[in-house]
Protein backbone atom coordinates (compact mmCIF):
# COMPACT_ATOMS: atom_id res chain seq x y z
CA UNK A 1 0.00 0.00 0.00
CA UNK A 2 1.41 3.37 -1.03
CA UNK A 3 2.70 5.68 1.68
CA UNK A 4 2.92 9.47 1.72
CA UNK A 5 5.89 10.87 -0.16
CA UNK A 6 6.04 14.10 1.86
CA UNK A 7 4.32 15.97 4.67
CA UNK A 8 4.34 19.68 5.45
CA UNK A 9 4.38 19.37 9.25
CA UNK A 10 4.01 23.07 10.12
CA UNK A 11 4.41 25.38 11.85
CA UNK A 12 0.92 26.74 12.31
CA UNK A 13 0.47 30.42 11.30
CA UNK A 14 3.68 30.27 9.22
CA UNK A 15 2.47 30.35 5.58
CA UNK A 16 1.86 26.61 5.32
CA UNK A 17 -1.30 27.42 3.36
CA UNK A 18 0.67 29.44 0.82
CA UNK A 19 3.17 26.62 0.29
CA UNK A 20 0.31 24.14 0.03
CA UNK A 21 -1.48 26.28 -2.56
CA UNK A 22 1.69 26.50 -4.68
CA UNK A 23 2.41 22.77 -4.57
CA UNK A 24 -1.09 21.61 -5.50
CA UNK A 25 -0.60 23.35 -8.85
CA UNK A 26 2.21 20.92 -9.73
CA UNK A 27 0.94 18.33 -12.24
CA UNK A 28 2.84 15.47 -10.59
CA UNK A 29 1.83 16.20 -6.99
CA UNK A 30 -1.44 15.37 -5.27
CA UNK A 31 -2.49 16.82 -1.93
CA UNK A 32 -6.02 16.64 -0.47
CA UNK A 33 -7.91 19.80 -1.35
CA UNK A 34 -9.10 20.02 2.25
CA UNK A 35 -5.58 21.05 3.30
CA UNK A 36 -5.45 19.68 6.82
CA UNK A 37 -5.95 15.92 6.68
CA UNK A 38 -4.52 15.16 10.13
CA UNK A 39 -4.30 11.36 10.13
CA UNK A 40 -1.56 11.19 12.77
CA UNK A 41 -3.25 13.60 15.18
CA UNK A 42 -6.94 12.89 14.58
CA UNK A 43 -8.35 10.17 16.84
CA UNK A 44 -11.01 8.97 14.41
CA UNK A 45 -8.83 8.97 11.31
CA UNK A 46 -5.98 7.20 13.09
CA UNK A 47 -8.30 4.62 14.66
CA UNK A 48 -9.86 3.81 11.27
CA UNK A 49 -6.46 2.97 9.82
CA UNK A 50 -4.21 3.87 6.91
CA UNK A 51 -6.18 2.07 4.21
CA UNK A 52 -9.37 3.98 4.96
CA UNK A 53 -7.44 7.26 5.13
CA UNK A 54 -5.88 6.75 1.70
CA UNK A 55 -9.25 5.70 0.28
CA UNK A 56 -10.79 8.89 1.60
CA UNK A 57 -8.11 11.31 0.47
CA UNK A 58 -6.20 9.58 -2.36
CA UNK A 59 -8.73 7.32 -4.05
CA UNK A 60 -8.07 6.96 -7.78
CA UNK A 61 -4.88 9.06 -7.55
CA UNK A 62 -2.09 7.41 -9.59
CA UNK A 63 0.72 6.05 -7.45
CA UNK A 64 3.33 7.55 -9.77
CA UNK A 65 2.29 10.98 -8.49
CA UNK A 66 3.80 12.29 -5.27
CA UNK A 67 1.30 12.06 -2.43
CA UNK A 68 1.54 14.71 0.26
CA UNK A 69 -0.36 16.46 3.04
CA UNK A 70 -0.04 19.77 4.86
CA UNK A 71 -0.90 19.41 8.53
CA UNK A 72 0.47 22.13 10.85
CA UNK A 73 -0.89 20.28 13.90
CA UNK A 74 1.97 17.80 13.58
CA UNK A 75 4.44 20.29 15.05
CA UNK A 76 2.24 20.63 18.11
CA UNK A 77 1.42 16.98 18.70
CA UNK A 78 3.94 14.99 20.78
CA UNK A 79 2.63 11.74 19.25
CA UNK A 80 3.07 12.74 15.62
CA UNK A 81 6.76 12.07 14.97
CA UNK A 82 6.63 8.50 16.24
CA UNK A 83 3.32 7.77 14.52
CA UNK A 84 4.57 9.13 11.19
CA UNK A 85 7.78 7.13 11.44
CA UNK A 86 5.89 3.92 12.18
CA UNK A 87 3.58 4.27 9.18
CA UNK A 88 5.74 6.28 6.74
CA UNK A 89 9.41 5.73 7.70
CA UNK A 90 10.77 7.00 4.35
CA UNK A 91 8.60 10.11 4.11
CA UNK A 92 10.14 13.54 3.51
CA UNK A 93 9.19 16.26 5.99
CA UNK A 94 8.94 19.99 5.31
CA UNK A 95 8.83 22.53 8.13
CA UNK A 96 8.24 26.20 7.41
CA UNK A 97 8.99 28.43 10.38
CA UNK A 98 8.07 31.96 11.39
CA UNK A 99 9.74 34.20 13.95
CA UNK A 100 8.49 32.45 17.12
CA UNK A 101 7.43 35.73 18.73
CA UNK A 102 5.32 36.67 15.72
CA UNK A 103 3.90 33.14 15.43
CA UNK A 104 2.93 33.22 19.09
CA UNK A 105 1.18 36.55 18.65
CA UNK A 106 -0.57 35.47 15.46
CA UNK A 107 -1.83 32.36 17.25
CA UNK A 108 -3.14 34.64 20.00
CA UNK A 109 -5.04 36.89 17.56
CA UNK A 110 -6.59 33.79 15.97
CA UNK A 111 -7.90 32.77 19.40
CA UNK A 112 -9.32 36.26 19.89
CA UNK A 113 -11.08 35.89 16.56
CA UNK A 114 -12.43 32.47 17.55
CA UNK A 115 -13.70 33.94 20.83
CA UNK A 116 -11.76 31.52 23.03
CA UNK A 117 -9.37 34.15 24.46
CA UNK A 118 -10.28 37.01 26.79
CA UNK A 119 -6.87 37.98 28.17
CA UNK A 120 -4.70 40.74 26.76
CA UNK A 121 -1.46 39.47 25.23
CA UNK A 122 0.80 40.48 28.13
CA UNK A 123 -1.42 38.63 30.62
CA UNK A 124 -1.56 35.57 28.38
CA UNK A 125 2.23 35.45 28.04
CA UNK A 126 2.78 35.84 31.78
CA UNK A 127 0.43 32.90 32.34
CA UNK A 128 1.90 30.71 29.61
CA UNK A 129 5.56 31.19 30.56
CA UNK A 130 4.91 29.62 33.95
CA UNK A 131 7.21 26.59 34.17
CA UNK A 132 4.43 24.21 35.21
CA UNK A 133 2.25 25.37 32.33
CA UNK A 134 5.09 24.94 29.83
CA UNK A 135 5.87 21.45 31.06
CA UNK A 136 2.23 20.39 30.92
CA UNK A 137 1.39 21.68 27.45
CA UNK A 138 4.59 20.46 25.84
CA UNK A 139 3.19 16.98 26.51
CA UNK A 140 -0.46 17.77 25.75
CA UNK A 141 -2.09 16.68 22.50
CA UNK A 142 -3.68 19.39 20.34
CA UNK A 143 -7.43 19.97 20.57
CA UNK A 144 -9.59 18.32 17.94
CA UNK A 145 -12.13 20.76 16.58
CA UNK A 146 -14.62 18.44 14.90
CA UNK A 147 -17.22 19.71 17.40
CA UNK A 148 -16.17 23.31 16.94
CA UNK A 149 -13.80 25.75 18.61
CA UNK A 150 -16.25 26.85 21.28
CA UNK A 151 -16.94 23.34 22.53
CA UNK A 152 -13.31 22.19 22.46
CA UNK A 153 -12.21 21.13 25.94
CA UNK A 154 -8.48 21.70 25.38
CA UNK A 155 -8.35 25.10 23.75
CA UNK A 156 -5.66 26.47 21.45
CA UNK A 157 -4.93 29.32 23.84
CA UNK A 158 -2.82 27.00 25.99
CA UNK A 159 -0.32 26.41 23.19
CA UNK A 160 0.84 29.84 21.99
CA UNK A 161 4.36 29.48 23.34
CA UNK A 162 5.05 25.75 23.28
CA UNK A 163 4.08 25.42 19.61
CA UNK A 164 6.72 28.06 18.80
CA UNK A 165 9.54 26.01 20.36
CA UNK A 166 10.84 24.79 17.02
CA UNK A 167 14.18 23.47 18.25
CA UNK A 168 12.55 21.25 20.84
CA UNK A 169 9.91 20.02 18.41
CA UNK A 170 12.23 19.28 15.49
CA UNK A 171 14.70 17.52 17.77
CA UNK A 172 11.88 15.03 18.47
CA UNK A 173 11.52 14.44 14.73
CA UNK A 174 15.27 13.93 14.41
CA UNK A 175 14.94 10.95 16.75
CA UNK A 176 13.02 9.17 13.98
CA UNK A 177 14.12 10.80 10.72
CA UNK A 178 17.48 11.60 9.17
CA UNK A 179 18.63 15.11 8.34
CA UNK A 180 18.22 14.24 4.64
CA UNK A 181 14.52 13.59 5.21
CA UNK A 182 13.85 17.04 6.66
CA UNK A 183 13.75 20.42 4.96
CA UNK A 184 13.46 23.59 7.05
CA UNK A 185 12.24 26.77 5.36
CA UNK A 186 11.51 30.21 6.76
CA UNK A 187 8.33 32.18 6.20
CA UNK A 188 10.35 35.36 5.66
CA UNK A 189 12.15 33.80 2.70
CA UNK A 190 8.96 32.34 1.20
CA UNK A 191 7.29 35.76 1.28
CA UNK A 192 10.32 37.72 0.04
CA UNK A 193 11.55 35.27 -2.61
CA UNK A 194 8.86 32.65 -3.19
CA UNK A 195 10.49 31.18 -6.28
CA UNK A 196 13.76 30.45 -4.48
CA UNK A 197 11.93 28.81 -1.58
CA UNK A 198 9.77 26.76 -3.93
CA UNK A 199 12.87 25.69 -5.85
CA UNK A 200 14.27 24.27 -2.60
CA UNK A 201 11.07 22.32 -2.02
CA UNK A 202 10.87 21.00 -5.58
CA UNK A 203 14.51 19.89 -5.47
CA UNK A 204 13.96 18.29 -2.04
CA UNK A 205 11.06 16.30 -3.50
CA UNK A 206 13.30 14.95 -6.23
CA UNK A 207 12.42 17.09 -9.22
CA UNK A 208 15.18 18.69 -11.29
CA UNK A 209 12.94 20.91 -13.41
CA UNK A 210 12.00 24.24 -11.78
CA UNK A 211 8.31 24.91 -11.25
CA UNK A 212 6.50 28.25 -11.22
CA UNK A 213 2.77 28.04 -10.41
CA UNK A 214 0.45 30.76 -11.63
CA UNK A 215 -0.36 31.76 -8.05
CA UNK A 216 3.26 32.05 -6.90
CA UNK A 217 3.64 34.97 -4.50
CA UNK A 218 -0.03 35.17 -3.60
CA UNK A 219 -0.57 35.34 0.15
CA UNK A 220 -3.21 33.16 1.75
CA UNK A 221 -4.98 33.27 5.12
CA UNK A 222 -4.34 36.91 5.94
CA UNK A 223 -4.67 37.25 9.70
CA UNK A 224 -7.07 39.29 11.76
CA UNK A 225 -8.53 39.36 15.23
CA UNK A 226 -12.22 39.94 14.51
CA UNK A 227 -14.95 38.20 12.55
CA UNK A 228 -18.01 39.55 10.78
CA UNK A 229 -20.27 36.56 11.54
CA UNK A 230 -19.92 35.57 15.24
CA UNK A 231 -18.41 32.15 15.87
CA UNK A 232 -21.33 31.23 18.13
CA UNK A 233 -23.62 31.50 15.09
CA UNK A 234 -21.29 29.35 13.02
CA UNK A 235 -21.06 26.67 15.70
CA UNK A 236 -24.84 26.59 16.13
CA UNK A 237 -25.34 26.11 12.40
CA UNK A 238 -22.75 23.30 12.33
CA UNK A 239 -24.73 21.39 14.96
CA UNK A 240 -27.96 21.64 12.96
CA UNK A 241 -28.89 18.16 11.71
CA UNK A 242 -30.28 19.39 8.39
CA UNK A 243 -27.16 21.43 7.68
CA UNK A 244 -24.90 18.52 8.63
CA UNK A 245 -26.83 16.16 6.33
CA UNK A 246 -26.34 18.38 3.30
CA UNK A 247 -22.77 19.34 4.25
CA UNK A 248 -21.73 15.71 4.48
CA UNK A 249 -22.88 15.21 0.88
CA UNK A 250 -20.77 18.08 -0.45
CA UNK A 251 -17.59 16.81 -2.22
CA UNK A 252 -14.48 17.18 -0.09
CA UNK A 253 -12.78 19.52 -2.58
CA UNK A 254 -15.82 21.81 -2.54
CA UNK A 255 -15.95 21.74 1.28
CA UNK A 256 -12.31 22.73 1.42
CA UNK A 257 -12.87 25.68 -0.92
CA UNK A 258 -15.96 26.82 1.01
CA UNK A 259 -14.09 26.65 4.33
CA UNK A 260 -11.17 28.59 2.88
CA UNK A 261 -13.28 31.40 1.43
CA UNK A 262 -15.47 31.60 4.52
CA UNK A 263 -12.38 32.10 6.70
CA UNK A 264 -10.99 34.71 4.29
CA UNK A 265 -14.17 36.74 3.87
CA UNK A 266 -15.20 36.57 7.53
CA UNK A 267 -12.01 38.18 8.89
CA UNK A 268 -11.54 41.85 9.61
CA UNK A 269 -8.71 43.70 11.26
CA UNK A 270 -8.96 45.14 14.76
CA UNK A 271 -7.19 48.48 14.72
CA UNK A 272 -6.86 48.44 18.50
CA UNK A 273 -4.47 45.45 18.40
CA UNK A 274 -1.02 46.70 17.45
CA UNK A 275 1.23 43.72 18.12
CA UNK A 276 3.24 42.51 21.12
CA UNK A 277 4.29 45.13 23.64
CA UNK A 278 8.01 45.73 24.20
CA UNK A 279 7.71 43.95 27.52
CA UNK A 280 6.09 40.87 25.98
CA UNK A 281 8.59 40.79 23.12
CA UNK A 282 11.48 40.97 25.59
CA UNK A 283 10.05 38.12 27.68
CA UNK A 284 9.52 35.97 24.60
CA UNK A 285 12.98 36.73 23.20
CA UNK A 286 14.49 35.51 26.44
CA UNK A 287 12.26 32.44 26.52
CA UNK A 288 12.97 31.34 22.94
CA UNK A 289 16.73 32.12 22.86
CA UNK A 290 17.93 28.68 23.98
CA UNK A 291 15.40 26.95 21.71
CA UNK A 292 16.69 28.95 18.73
CA UNK A 293 20.21 27.70 19.45
CA UNK A 294 18.83 24.16 19.41
CA UNK A 295 17.13 24.88 16.07
CA UNK A 296 20.34 26.27 14.59
CA UNK A 297 22.20 23.14 15.66
CA UNK A 298 19.62 21.04 13.82
CA UNK A 299 19.67 23.12 10.62
CA UNK A 300 23.38 24.02 10.78
CA UNK A 301 22.46 27.56 9.79
CA UNK A 302 21.45 30.84 11.40
CA UNK A 303 17.82 31.89 11.66
CA UNK A 304 16.78 35.08 9.79
CA UNK A 305 15.20 36.74 12.83
CA UNK A 306 17.05 39.80 14.21
CA UNK A 307 16.08 39.21 17.86
CA UNK A 308 18.11 36.02 17.83
C-alpha positions as CSV (number, residue, x, y, z in Angstrom):
1,X,0.0,0.0,0.0
2,X,1.4,3.4,-1.0
3,X,2.7,5.7,1.7
4,X,2.9,9.5,1.7
5,X,5.9,10.9,-0.2
6,X,6.0,14.1,1.9
7,X,4.3,16.0,4.7
8,X,4.3,19.7,5.4
9,X,4.4,19.4,9.3
10,X,4.0,23.1,10.1
11,X,4.4,25.4,11.9
12,X,0.9,26.7,12.3
13,X,0.5,30.4,11.3
14,X,3.7,30.3,9.2
15,X,2.5,30.3,5.6
16,X,1.9,26.6,5.3
17,X,-1.3,27.4,3.4
18,X,0.7,29.4,0.8
19,X,3.2,26.6,0.3
20,X,0.3,24.1,0.0
21,X,-1.5,26.3,-2.6
22,X,1.7,26.5,-4.7
23,X,2.4,22.8,-4.6
24,X,-1.1,21.6,-5.5
25,X,-0.6,23.4,-8.8
26,X,2.2,20.9,-9.7
27,X,0.9,18.3,-12.2
28,X,2.8,15.5,-10.6
29,X,1.8,16.2,-7.0
30,X,-1.4,15.4,-5.3
31,X,-2.5,16.8,-1.9
32,X,-6.0,16.6,-0.5
33,X,-7.9,19.8,-1.3
34,X,-9.1,20.0,2.3
35,X,-5.6,21.0,3.3
36,X,-5.4,19.7,6.8
37,X,-5.9,15.9,6.7
38,X,-4.5,15.2,10.1
39,X,-4.3,11.4,10.1
40,X,-1.6,11.2,12.8
41,X,-3.3,13.6,15.2
42,X,-6.9,12.9,14.6
43,X,-8.3,10.2,16.8
44,X,-11.0,9.0,14.4
45,X,-8.8,9.0,11.3
46,X,-6.0,7.2,13.1
47,X,-8.3,4.6,14.7
48,X,-9.9,3.8,11.3
49,X,-6.5,3.0,9.8
50,X,-4.2,3.9,6.9
51,X,-6.2,2.1,4.2
52,X,-9.4,4.0,5.0
53,X,-7.4,7.3,5.1
54,X,-5.9,6.8,1.7
55,X,-9.3,5.7,0.3
56,X,-10.8,8.9,1.6
57,X,-8.1,11.3,0.5
58,X,-6.2,9.6,-2.4
59,X,-8.7,7.3,-4.1
60,X,-8.1,7.0,-7.8
61,X,-4.9,9.1,-7.5
62,X,-2.1,7.4,-9.6
63,X,0.7,6.0,-7.4
64,X,3.3,7.6,-9.8
65,X,2.3,11.0,-8.5
66,X,3.8,12.3,-5.3
67,X,1.3,12.1,-2.4
68,X,1.5,14.7,0.3
69,X,-0.4,16.5,3.0
70,X,0.0,19.8,4.9
71,X,-0.9,19.4,8.5
72,X,0.5,22.1,10.9
73,X,-0.9,20.3,13.9
74,X,2.0,17.8,13.6
75,X,4.4,20.3,15.1
76,X,2.2,20.6,18.1
77,X,1.4,17.0,18.7
78,X,3.9,15.0,20.8
79,X,2.6,11.7,19.2
80,X,3.1,12.7,15.6
81,X,6.8,12.1,15.0
82,X,6.6,8.5,16.2
83,X,3.3,7.8,14.5
84,X,4.6,9.1,11.2
85,X,7.8,7.1,11.4
86,X,5.9,3.9,12.2
87,X,3.6,4.3,9.2
88,X,5.7,6.3,6.7
89,X,9.4,5.7,7.7
90,X,10.8,7.0,4.4
91,X,8.6,10.1,4.1
92,X,10.1,13.5,3.5
93,X,9.2,16.3,6.0
94,X,8.9,20.0,5.3
95,X,8.8,22.5,8.1
96,X,8.2,26.2,7.4
97,X,9.0,28.4,10.4
98,X,8.1,32.0,11.4
99,X,9.7,34.2,13.9
100,X,8.5,32.4,17.1
101,X,7.4,35.7,18.7
102,X,5.3,36.7,15.7
103,X,3.9,33.1,15.4
104,X,2.9,33.2,19.1
105,X,1.2,36.5,18.7
106,X,-0.6,35.5,15.5
107,X,-1.8,32.4,17.2
108,X,-3.1,34.6,20.0
109,X,-5.0,36.9,17.6
110,X,-6.6,33.8,16.0
111,X,-7.9,32.8,19.4
112,X,-9.3,36.3,19.9
113,X,-11.1,35.9,16.6
114,X,-12.4,32.5,17.5
115,X,-13.7,33.9,20.8
116,X,-11.8,31.5,23.0
117,X,-9.4,34.1,24.5
118,X,-10.3,37.0,26.8
119,X,-6.9,38.0,28.2
120,X,-4.7,40.7,26.8
121,X,-1.5,39.5,25.2
122,X,0.8,40.5,28.1
123,X,-1.4,38.6,30.6
124,X,-1.6,35.6,28.4
125,X,2.2,35.5,28.0
126,X,2.8,35.8,31.8
127,X,0.4,32.9,32.3
128,X,1.9,30.7,29.6
129,X,5.6,31.2,30.6
130,X,4.9,29.6,33.9
131,X,7.2,26.6,34.2
132,X,4.4,24.2,35.2
133,X,2.2,25.4,32.3
134,X,5.1,24.9,29.8
135,X,5.9,21.5,31.1
136,X,2.2,20.4,30.9
137,X,1.4,21.7,27.5
138,X,4.6,20.5,25.8
139,X,3.2,17.0,26.5
140,X,-0.5,17.8,25.8
141,X,-2.1,16.7,22.5
142,X,-3.7,19.4,20.3
143,X,-7.4,20.0,20.6
144,X,-9.6,18.3,17.9
145,X,-12.1,20.8,16.6
146,X,-14.6,18.4,14.9
147,X,-17.2,19.7,17.4
148,X,-16.2,23.3,16.9
149,X,-13.8,25.8,18.6
150,X,-16.3,26.9,21.3
151,X,-16.9,23.3,22.5
152,X,-13.3,22.2,22.5
153,X,-12.2,21.1,25.9
154,X,-8.5,21.7,25.4
155,X,-8.3,25.1,23.8
156,X,-5.7,26.5,21.5
157,X,-4.9,29.3,23.8
158,X,-2.8,27.0,26.0
159,X,-0.3,26.4,23.2
160,X,0.8,29.8,22.0
161,X,4.4,29.5,23.3
162,X,5.0,25.7,23.3
163,X,4.1,25.4,19.6
164,X,6.7,28.1,18.8
165,X,9.5,26.0,20.4
166,X,10.8,24.8,17.0
167,X,14.2,23.5,18.2
168,X,12.5,21.2,20.8
169,X,9.9,20.0,18.4
170,X,12.2,19.3,15.5
171,X,14.7,17.5,17.8
172,X,11.9,15.0,18.5
173,X,11.5,14.4,14.7
174,X,15.3,13.9,14.4
175,X,14.9,10.9,16.7
176,X,13.0,9.2,14.0
177,X,14.1,10.8,10.7
178,X,17.5,11.6,9.2
179,X,18.6,15.1,8.3
180,X,18.2,14.2,4.6
181,X,14.5,13.6,5.2
182,X,13.8,17.0,6.7
183,X,13.8,20.4,5.0
184,X,13.5,23.6,7.1
185,X,12.2,26.8,5.4
186,X,11.5,30.2,6.8
187,X,8.3,32.2,6.2
188,X,10.4,35.4,5.7
189,X,12.1,33.8,2.7
190,X,9.0,32.3,1.2
191,X,7.3,35.8,1.3
192,X,10.3,37.7,0.0
193,X,11.5,35.3,-2.6
194,X,8.9,32.7,-3.2
195,X,10.5,31.2,-6.3
196,X,13.8,30.5,-4.5
197,X,11.9,28.8,-1.6
198,X,9.8,26.8,-3.9
199,X,12.9,25.7,-5.9
200,X,14.3,24.3,-2.6
201,X,11.1,22.3,-2.0
202,X,10.9,21.0,-5.6
203,X,14.5,19.9,-5.5
204,X,14.0,18.3,-2.0
205,X,11.1,16.3,-3.5
206,X,13.3,14.9,-6.2
207,X,12.4,17.1,-9.2
208,X,15.2,18.7,-11.3
209,X,12.9,20.9,-13.4
210,X,12.0,24.2,-11.8
211,X,8.3,24.9,-11.3
212,X,6.5,28.2,-11.2
213,X,2.8,28.0,-10.4
214,X,0.5,30.8,-11.6
215,X,-0.4,31.8,-8.0
216,X,3.3,32.1,-6.9
217,X,3.6,35.0,-4.5
218,X,0.0,35.2,-3.6
219,X,-0.6,35.3,0.1
220,X,-3.2,33.2,1.8
221,X,-5.0,33.3,5.1
222,X,-4.3,36.9,5.9
223,X,-4.7,37.2,9.7
224,X,-7.1,39.3,11.8
225,X,-8.5,39.4,15.2
226,X,-12.2,39.9,14.5
227,X,-14.9,38.2,12.6
228,X,-18.0,39.5,10.8
229,X,-20.3,36.6,11.5
230,X,-19.9,35.6,15.2
231,X,-18.4,32.1,15.9
232,X,-21.3,31.2,18.1
233,X,-23.6,31.5,15.1
234,X,-21.3,29.3,13.0
235,X,-21.1,26.7,15.7
236,X,-24.8,26.6,16.1
237,X,-25.3,26.1,12.4
238,X,-22.8,23.3,12.3
239,X,-24.7,21.4,15.0
240,X,-28.0,21.6,13.0
241,X,-28.9,18.2,11.7
242,X,-30.3,19.4,8.4
243,X,-27.2,21.4,7.7
244,X,-24.9,18.5,8.6
245,X,-26.8,16.2,6.3
246,X,-26.3,18.4,3.3
247,X,-22.8,19.3,4.3
248,X,-21.7,15.7,4.5
249,X,-22.9,15.2,0.9
250,X,-20.8,18.1,-0.5
251,X,-17.6,16.8,-2.2
252,X,-14.5,17.2,-0.1
253,X,-12.8,19.5,-2.6
254,X,-15.8,21.8,-2.5
255,X,-16.0,21.7,1.3
256,X,-12.3,22.7,1.4
257,X,-12.9,25.7,-0.9
258,X,-16.0,26.8,1.0
259,X,-14.1,26.7,4.3
260,X,-11.2,28.6,2.9
261,X,-13.3,31.4,1.4
262,X,-15.5,31.6,4.5
263,X,-12.4,32.1,6.7
264,X,-11.0,34.7,4.3
265,X,-14.2,36.7,3.9
266,X,-15.2,36.6,7.5
267,X,-12.0,38.2,8.9
268,X,-11.5,41.8,9.6
269,X,-8.7,43.7,11.3
270,X,-9.0,45.1,14.8
271,X,-7.2,48.5,14.7
272,X,-6.9,48.4,18.5
273,X,-4.5,45.5,18.4
274,X,-1.0,46.7,17.5
275,X,1.2,43.7,18.1
276,X,3.2,42.5,21.1
277,X,4.3,45.1,23.6
278,X,8.0,45.7,24.2
279,X,7.7,43.9,27.5
280,X,6.1,40.9,26.0
281,X,8.6,40.8,23.1
282,X,11.5,41.0,25.6
283,X,10.1,38.1,27.7
284,X,9.5,36.0,24.6
285,X,13.0,36.7,23.2
286,X,14.5,35.5,26.4
287,X,12.3,32.4,26.5
288,X,13.0,31.3,22.9
289,X,16.7,32.1,22.9
290,X,17.9,28.7,24.0
291,X,15.4,27.0,21.7
292,X,16.7,29.0,18.7
293,X,20.2,27.7,19.4
294,X,18.8,24.2,19.4
295,X,17.1,24.9,16.1
296,X,20.3,26.3,14.6
297,X,22.2,23.1,15.7
298,X,19.6,21.0,13.8
299,X,19.7,23.1,10.6
300,X,23.4,24.0,10.8
301,X,22.5,27.6,9.8
302,X,21.5,30.8,11.4
303,X,17.8,31.9,11.7
304,X,16.8,35.1,9.8
305,X,15.2,36.7,12.8
306,X,17.1,39.8,14.2
307,X,16.1,39.2,17.9
308,X,18.1,36.0,17.8
